């Protein structure tokens, strides 16, 4: 009877570790995606400041300046 419980606890521990590592991996991938988006958004914003400060009759407001990439399940789960 004791041996049966020991095997169950080992199986449960292994399952929890797999789930925990999957969650941590997903969180890290979301964090990397978010940091990449911040950099891309800032570059586009900085480039748009010259155009926004230009005074000319044919200037058109560029909106939206930034279009974020989509975060797909494959990028989070399967990496």
Secondary structure, DSSP 4 states (H G I P E B T S, - for coil): -HHHHHHHHHHHHHHHHHHHHHHHHHHHHHHHHHHHHHHHHHHHHHHHHHHHH---TT------S--PPP--HHHHH--
